[in-house]
Amino acid sequence: MAAKSRRDLWSNLWKKSPQWNPTFSPIGVEDGRNRYAEWIVASRPAMGTVFELRFAAATHGAVALAESCFDLIDQLEMAMTIYRDDSTLARVNASYHSAPVQLPDDLYELAKLARSIRQATDGAYDIATGALSRAWGFVKGPRRVPTPMELDAALVCTGLHHVTFDDENRTLRADRPGVELNLGSIGKGYAIDRVVDRIRSNLVPVPAMVHGGRSSLYALGHQPGTLFDPWKITLHNPLDPRRPLVELKLVDQAVGTSGGTFQSFEADGRTYGHIIDPRTGIPLEGPLSVTVVAPTAAEADALSTALYLTGPIAAERLIRQRAGLGVLFMRIATESAGGEPEAEILVMNLPRDRVEIDGIRATFWDRESPVPREWIGS
């Protein structure tokens, strides 16, 4: 890498806790002094967002490690993007209706993971939704409400039930033209997981925070500069991004957040979010946000998308099926003081000592209890 680019890659050591509004921010000040050790933060644009890597300043070979991780992200983007005609996924979408197309092993396994999540969510999560995204203008724009005829045509080409997986030959084949795979809801998380794997393979164990955009991260190991303390992450209020509401404590865990307020448009007096229900073809007006804590970032991203559409009852079922899941639903409180909208939160399957709530009504759920009645249907 040229010297100028190398300098551009690295920011100054942190002088204060960075704010990642509206979703995440590391926190922690003690006696007026930042209690973090010195950090190094590196960033690079990719996948329509900015990826950041955060290491302790004393990390040996941090520059080379970060460059290796970013190069890996670039390679993955080239495989998974739908915005370049020469990407691996674009070539699959262009031809796999006419003949089976072989995928690289990693991309095939990612498609299988997406299929398993589709099955676990009864079709609420699906990567074969490219036709719907295009119909609504979420791919290349302009964003718009499709006509009933356009929506029907897109639905006919939606769903992984149209795709045949051949494990022996690692191929996919669609049963008709127009079935377009789009990994946007899982690809960023998958890239984070691959970066975490690369960091873990380092000769010396390295605690790190791997952050992809505003909604996905992985907290690897324990927070540097502490004696086995977890990383601390703040979830901010979607109604007021400057206001922190929830502190999560994480060790070797991923977080993914979905919400309709992040990307939306208005038409005829109605707001449409970017999260489309693949079963109906319509963007659903769900809660303010859904945050999933999971063993991998790919799972966290995909499941937060699905649970935004399906709610706490579906979350309860998934928690009982899949190990290591925690879910936080945030919505506008049914009773708000002074008539101003306020947030409230449902915390599912997360230990109370790993969650701190600041100034809003919170309900905790564990496996031994039914989902609170007031949250059913949310």
LOMIDREN-967337 format. One line per field, with one value per residue (C-alpha): residue number from 1; residue in three letters; x, y, z. Coordinates in nm, 2 decimals, padded with zeros to 4 digits. Example, Ala and Ser with C-alpha at 12.3 -4.5 7.8 and 13.67 -1.06 7.14 Angstrom:
// residues 2
pos <- [1|2]
code <- [Ala|Ser]
X <- [01.23|01.37]
Y <- [-00.45|-00.11]
Z <- [00.78|00.71]
***
This chain:
// residues 378
pos <- [1|2|3|4|5|6|7|8|9|10|11|12|13|14|15|16|17|18|19|20|21|22|23|24|25|26|27|28|29|30|31|32|33|34|35|36|37|38|39|40|41|42|43|44|45|46|47|48|49|50|51|52|53|54|55|56|57|58|59|60|61|62|63|64|65|66|67|68|69|70|71|72|73|74|75|76|77|78|79|80|81|82|83|84|85|86|87|88|89|90|91|92|93|94|95|96|97|98|99|100|101|102|103|104|105|106|107|108|109|110|111|112|113|114|115|116|117|118|119|120|121|122|123|124|125|126|127|128|129|130|131|132|133|134|135|136|137|138|139|140|141|142|143|144|145|146|147|148|149|150|151|152|153|154|155|156|157|158|159|160|161|162|163|164|165|166|167|168|169|170|171|172|173|174|175|176|177|178|179|180|181|182|183|184|185|186|187|188|189|190|191|192|193|194|195|196|197|198|199|200|201|202|203|204|205|206|207|208|209|210|211|212|213|214|215|216|217|218|219|220|221|222|223|224|225|226|227|228|229|230|231|232|233|234|235|236|237|238|239|240|241|242|243|244|245|246|247|248|249|250|251|252|253|254|255|256|257|258|259|260|261|262|263|264|265|266|267|268|269|270|271|272|273|274|275|276|277|278|279|280|281|282|283|284|285|286|287|288|289|290|291|292|293|294|295|296|297|298|299|300|301|302|303|304|305|306|307|308|309|310|311|312|313|314|315|316|317|318|319|320|321|322|323|324|325|326|327|328|329|330|331|332|333|334|335|336|337|338|339|340|341|342|343|344|345|346|347|348|349|350|351|352|353|354|355|356|357|358|359|360|361|362|363|364|365|366|367|368|369|370|371|372|373|374|375|376|377|378]
code <- [Met|Ala|Ala|Lys|Ser|Arg|Arg|Asp|Leu|Trp|Ser|Asn|Leu|Trp|Lys|Lys|Ser|Pro|Gln|Trp|Asn|Pro|Thr|Phe|Ser|Pro|Ile|Gly|Val|Glu|Asp|Gly|Arg|Asn|Arg|Tyr|Ala|Glu|Trp|Ile|Val|Ala|Ser|Arg|Pro|Ala|Met|Gly|Thr|Val|Phe|Glu|Leu|Arg|Phe|Ala|Ala|Ala|Thr|His|Gly|Ala|Val|Ala|Leu|Ala|Glu|Ser|Cys|Phe|Asp|Leu|Ile|Asp|Gln|Leu|Glu|Met|Ala|Met|Thr|Ile|Tyr|Arg|Asp|Asp|Ser|Thr|Leu|Ala|Arg|Val|Asn|Ala|Ser|Tyr|His|Ser|Ala|Pro|Val|Gln|Leu|Pro|Asp|Asp|Leu|Tyr|Glu|Leu|Ala|Lys|Leu|Ala|Arg|Ser|Ile|Arg|Gln|Ala|Thr|Asp|Gly|Ala|Tyr|Asp|Ile|Ala|Thr|Gly|Ala|Leu|Ser|Arg|Ala|Trp|Gly|Phe|Val|Lys|Gly|Pro|Arg|Arg|Val|Pro|Thr|Pro|Met|Glu|Leu|Asp|Ala|Ala|Leu|Val|Cys|Thr|Gly|Leu|His|His|Val|Thr|Phe|Asp|Asp|Glu|Asn|Arg|Thr|Leu|Arg|Ala|Asp|Arg|Pro|Gly|Val|Glu|Leu|Asn|Leu|Gly|Ser|Ile|Gly|Lys|Gly|Tyr|Ala|Ile|Asp|Arg|Val|Val|Asp|Arg|Ile|Arg|Ser|Asn|Leu|Val|Pro|Val|Pro|Ala|Met|Val|His|Gly|Gly|Arg|Ser|Ser|Leu|Tyr|Ala|Leu|Gly|His|Gln|Pro|Gly|Thr|Leu|Phe|Asp|Pro|Trp|Lys|Ile|Thr|Leu|His|Asn|Pro|Leu|Asp|Pro|Arg|Arg|Pro|Leu|Val|Glu|Leu|Lys|Leu|Val|Asp|Gln|Ala|Val|Gly|Thr|Ser|Gly|Gly|Thr|Phe|Gln|Ser|Phe|Glu|Ala|Asp|Gly|Arg|Thr|Tyr|Gly|His|Ile|Ile|Asp|Pro|Arg|Thr|Gly|Ile|Pro|Leu|Glu|Gly|Pro|Leu|Ser|Val|Thr|Val|Val|Ala|Pro|Thr|Ala|Ala|Glu|Ala|Asp|Ala|Leu|Ser|Thr|Ala|Leu|Tyr|Leu|Thr|Gly|Pro|Ile|Ala|Ala|Glu|Arg|Leu|Ile|Arg|Gln|Arg|Ala|Gly|Leu|Gly|Val|Leu|Phe|Met|Arg|Ile|Ala|Thr|Glu|Ser|Ala|Gly|Gly|Glu|Pro|Glu|Ala|Glu|Ile|Leu|Val|Met|Asn|Leu|Pro|Arg|Asp|Arg|Val|Glu|Ile|Asp|Gly|Ile|Arg|Ala|Thr|Phe|Trp|Asp|Arg|Glu|Ser|Pro|Val|Pro|Arg|Glu|Trp|Ile|Gly|Ser]
X <- [00.00|00.13|00.25|-00.03|-00.30|-00.15|-00.17|-00.52|-00.61|-00.53|-00.69|-00.55|-00.56|-00.89|-00.91|-01.27|-01.53|-01.64|-02.02|-02.17|-02.51|-02.78|-02.70|-02.38|-02.12|-01.85|-01.88|-01.71|-01.56|-01.42|-01.34|-01.35|-01.09|-01.14|-01.07|-00.99|-00.63|-00.50|-00.67|-00.61|-00.90|-00.88|-01.16|-01.23|-01.55|-01.70|-02.04|-02.21|-02.10|-01.78|-01.61|-01.40|-01.15|-01.06|-00.75|-00.55|-00.27|-00.01|-00.13|00.17|00.14|-00.19|-00.13|-00.07|-00.35|-00.60|-00.49|-00.53|-00.88|-00.98|-00.85|-01.06|-01.37|-01.30|-01.27|-01.60|-01.77|-01.66|-01.81|-02.14|-02.24|-02.53|-02.41|-02.13|-02.21|-01.88|-01.94|-01.98|-02.34|-02.43|-02.31|-02.52|-02.83|-02.77|-02.76|-02.86|-03.21|-03.08|-02.82|-02.67|-02.40|-02.12|-02.03|-01.71|-01.74|-01.77|-02.05|-02.23|-02.22|-02.35|-02.64|-02.71|-02.70|-02.96|-03.17|-03.16|-03.27|-03.55|-03.67|-03.64|-03.84|-04.11|-04.01|-03.99|-03.62|-03.53|-03.23|-03.42|-03.59|-03.40|-03.71|-03.90|-03.62|-03.61|-03.98|-03.98|-03.67|-03.44|-03.16|-03.10|-03.40|-03.61|-03.79|-04.16|-04.47|-04.50|-04.83|-05.03|-04.92|-04.55|-04.58|-04.74|-04.47|-04.20|-04.36|-04.37|-03.99|-03.94|-03.83|-03.56|-03.82|-03.75|-03.38|-03.23|-02.92|-02.68|-02.44|-02.23|-02.15|-02.19|-02.43|-02.75|-03.03|-03.34|-03.65|-03.73|-03.58|-03.58|-03.52|-03.25|-03.04|-02.95|-02.72|-02.76|-02.93|-02.66|-02.35|-02.22|-02.25|-02.08|-01.79|-01.76|-01.75|-01.47|-01.27|-01.31|-01.18|-00.88|-00.81|-00.85|-00.59|-00.33|-00.03|-00.11|-00.47|-00.61|-00.92|-01.10|-01.42|-01.52|-01.79|-01.98|-02.18|-02.44|-02.61|-02.36|-02.06|-01.87|-01.70|-01.40|-01.26|-01.26|-01.22|-00.86|-00.71|-00.93|-00.91|-01.15|-01.43|-01.68|-01.70|-01.97|-02.20|-02.47|-02.80|-02.94|-03.30|-03.43|-03.66|-03.37|-03.03|-02.84|-02.99|-02.84|-03.09|-02.94|-02.59|-02.50|-02.20|-02.05|-01.78|-01.73|-02.08|-02.23|-02.50|-02.73|-03.00|-03.28|-03.53|-03.76|-03.64|-03.29|-03.39|-03.74|-03.95|-04.29|-04.57|-04.93|-04.89|-04.75|-04.39|-04.24|-03.94|-03.68|-03.76|-03.99|-04.19|-04.09|-04.42|-04.64|-04.40|-04.50|-04.27|-04.40|-04.44|-04.28|-04.12|-03.87|-03.59|-03.50|-03.15|-03.03|-02.73|-02.60|-02.28|-02.22|-02.28|-02.44|-02.70|-02.75|-02.81|-03.04|-03.25|-03.29|-03.44|-03.68|-03.78|-03.86|-04.13|-04.25|-04.22|-04.16|-04.36|-04.13|-03.83|-03.94|-03.95|-03.61|-03.45|-03.56|-03.42|-03.09|-02.83|-02.69|-02.96|-03.08|-03.33|-03.43|-03.75|-03.79|-04.12|-04.31|-04.47|-04.84|-04.87|-04.63|-04.59|-04.70|-04.81|-04.46|-04.35|-04.13|-03.96|-04.00|-03.81|-03.86|-03.54|-03.55|-03.30|-03.02|-02.88|-02.98|-02.62|-02.53|-02.80|-02.84|-03.15|-03.14|-03.46|-03.72|-03.97|-03.82|-03.96|-03.73|-03.83|-03.66|-03.73|-03.93|-04.20|-04.45|-04.41|-04.58|-04.93|-04.88|-04.59|-04.78|-04.84|-04.56]
Y <- [00.00|00.35|00.56|00.82|00.55|00.40|00.73|00.78|00.43|00.51|00.77|00.92|00.73|00.79|01.09|01.01|00.74|00.75|00.78|00.54|00.69|00.59|00.23|00.17|00.35|00.22|00.39|00.41|00.71|00.68|00.97|01.21|01.01|00.77|00.42|00.27|00.18|00.35|00.23|00.22|00.25|00.17|00.21|00.16|00.21|-00.12|-00.27|00.06|00.15|00.19|-00.10|-00.02|-00.23|-00.14|-00.28|-00.20|00.03|-00.23|-00.49|-00.63|-00.60|-00.41|-00.23|-00.55|-00.73|-00.45|-00.43|-00.80|-00.78|-00.50|-00.68|-00.98|-00.76|-00.62|-00.98|-01.07|-00.76|-00.85|-01.19|-01.08|-00.75|-00.71|-00.37|-00.50|-00.72|-00.91|-01.01|-01.38|-01.33|-01.12|-01.40|-01.65|-01.43|-01.38|-01.75|-02.00|-02.03|-02.19|-02.42|-02.50|-02.26|-02.37|-02.14|-02.11|-02.31|-02.01|-01.85|-02.18|-02.23|-01.88|-01.95|-02.27|-02.07|-01.83|-02.12|-02.26|-01.93|-01.91|-02.25|-02.15|-01.83|-01.98|-01.78|-01.44|-01.43|-01.50|-01.40|-01.46|-01.12|-00.93|-00.89|-00.73|-00.49|-00.38|-00.34|-00.11|00.09|-00.02|-00.14|00.15|00.37|00.57|00.44|00.40|00.19|-00.07|-00.12|-00.44|-00.59|-00.52|-00.66|-00.98|-01.02|-00.98|-01.22|-01.49|-01.47|-01.44|-01.72|-01.98|-02.25|-02.16|-02.26|-02.61|-02.67|-02.95|-03.02|-03.26|-03.02|-02.70|-02.56|-02.36|-02.36|-02.14|-02.29|-01.97|-01.64|-01.34|-01.52|-01.29|-01.36|-01.05|-01.10|-00.75|-00.86|-01.12|-01.04|-00.76|-00.98|-01.26|-01.03|-00.94|-01.31|-01.38|-01.09|-01.22|-01.56|-01.39|-01.20|-01.52|-01.69|-01.43|-01.58|-01.37|-01.35|-01.01|-00.86|-00.64|-00.47|-00.53|-00.29|-00.28|00.04|00.15|-00.18|-00.47|-00.56|-00.84|-00.80|-01.03|-01.13|-00.89|-00.52|-00.42|-00.25|-00.44|-00.76|-00.97|-00.71|-00.74|-00.49|-00.23|-00.12|00.14|00.12|00.46|00.58|00.57|00.86|01.06|00.92|01.14|00.96|00.63|00.39|00.04|-00.08|-00.43|-00.62|-00.86|-01.12|-01.31|-01.21|-01.04|-00.77|-00.69|-00.43|-00.38|-00.09|00.07|00.42|00.36|00.36|00.47|00.68|00.84|00.80|00.92|01.01|00.67|00.58|00.27|00.11|-00.10|-00.43|-00.61|-00.92|-01.18|-01.36|-01.06|-00.83|-00.54|-00.35|-00.39|-00.12|-00.30|-00.19|00.10|-00.15|-00.52|-00.60|-00.96|-01.08|-01.40|-01.62|-01.49|-01.16|-01.33|-01.48|-01.16|-00.96|-01.21|-01.28|-00.92|-00.87|-01.17|-01.07|-00.72|-00.88|-01.15|-01.02|-01.17|-01.49|-01.59|-01.48|-01.71|-02.00|-01.92|-01.87|-02.22|-02.37|-02.19|-02.15|-01.82|-01.59|-01.28|-01.03|-00.67|-00.52|-00.15|00.02|00.34|00.30|00.25|00.52|00.81|01.09|01.43|01.30|01.28|00.95|00.75|00.41|00.10|-00.23|-00.60|-00.79|-01.16|-01.42|-01.19|-01.20|-00.90|-00.84|-00.80|-00.54|-00.19|00.02|00.40|00.59|00.38|00.11|-00.24|-00.59|-00.89|-01.23|-01.57|-01.92|-02.01|-01.75|-01.68|-01.38|-01.08|-01.04|-00.67|-00.75|-01.01|-00.87|-00.62]
Z <- [00.00|-00.08|00.21|00.15|00.15|00.46|00.64|00.53|00.67|01.03|01.25|01.56|01.89|02.06|02.28|02.38|02.34|01.97|01.90|01.64|01.62|01.59|01.69|01.88|02.08|02.31|02.65|02.99|03.17|03.53|03.75|03.46|03.27|02.99|03.13|02.79|02.71|02.40|02.09|01.72|01.48|01.11|00.85|00.49|00.28|00.15|00.08|00.08|00.43|00.63|00.81|01.12|01.31|01.66|01.83|02.15|02.05|02.16|01.91|01.73|01.35|01.37|01.04|00.84|01.01|00.94|00.57|00.54|00.69|00.46|00.15|00.25|00.28|-00.07|-00.21|-00.04|-00.18|-00.53|-00.48|-00.32|-00.47|-00.71|-00.83|-01.06|-01.35|-01.31|-00.95|-00.87|-00.75|-01.06|-01.29|-01.09|-01.12|-01.49|-01.59|-01.32|-01.45|-01.77|-01.62|-01.27|-01.17|-00.94|-00.65|-00.45|-00.13|00.10|-00.11|-00.13|00.24|00.30|00.07|00.27|00.59|00.44|00.34|00.69|00.84|00.59|00.71|01.07|01.02|00.80|00.50|00.68|00.58|00.22|00.00|-00.32|-00.31|-00.57|-00.79|-00.50|-00.41|-00.77|-00.79|-00.49|-00.62|-00.34|-00.57|-00.81|-00.75|-00.76|-00.46|-00.54|-00.48|-00.75|-00.93|-00.84|-01.17|-01.10|-00.75|-00.87|-01.13|-00.87|-00.62|-00.89|-00.89|-00.51|-00.27|-00.23|-00.30|-00.66|-00.62|-00.62|-00.41|-00.52|-00.23|-00.43|-00.71|-00.51|-00.76|-00.76|-01.02|-01.04|-01.19|-01.38|-01.51|-01.27|-00.94|-00.81|-00.51|-00.29|00.00|00.14|00.46|00.55|00.35|00.57|00.88|00.69|00.60|00.97|01.06|00.81|00.94|01.30|01.18|01.03|01.35|01.55|01.33|01.43|01.61|01.92|02.04|01.97|02.12|01.87|01.77|01.41|01.30|00.97|00.92|01.17|01.24|01.27|01.48|01.65|01.99|01.99|02.33|02.63|02.63|02.61|02.91|03.15|03.35|03.15|03.13|02.85|02.57|02.64|02.35|02.37|02.17|02.10|02.08|01.72|01.82|01.94|01.82|02.06|02.36|02.48|02.61|02.65|02.74|02.63|02.76|02.51|02.49|02.16|02.05|01.75|01.73|01.44|01.44|01.19|01.18|00.92|01.01|00.87|00.50|00.41|00.17|00.17|-00.09|-00.07|00.30|00.41|00.50|00.36|00.51|00.32|00.50|00.26|00.37|00.11|00.17|00.08|-00.11|00.11|00.35|00.70|00.95|01.24|01.58|01.61|01.60|01.66|01.79|01.79|01.99|01.83|01.80|01.45|01.28|00.98|01.20|01.39|01.07|00.91|01.22|01.31|00.97|01.01|01.36|01.26|01.04|01.28|01.64|01.99|01.95|01.66|01.86|02.15|01.91|01.76|02.10|02.20|01.87|01.83|02.11|02.21|02.09|02.27|02.12|02.21|02.06|02.09|02.01|02.09|02.43|02.44|02.71|02.67|02.93|02.81|02.48|02.35|02.19|02.41|02.36|02.56|02.53|02.56|02.64|02.56|02.68|02.79|03.14|03.35|03.45|03.07|03.00|03.16|03.08|03.10|03.16|02.97|03.06|03.01|03.03|03.07|02.94|03.00|02.88|03.18|03.11|02.84|02.62|02.79|02.66|02.59|02.35|02.15|01.80|01.83]
***
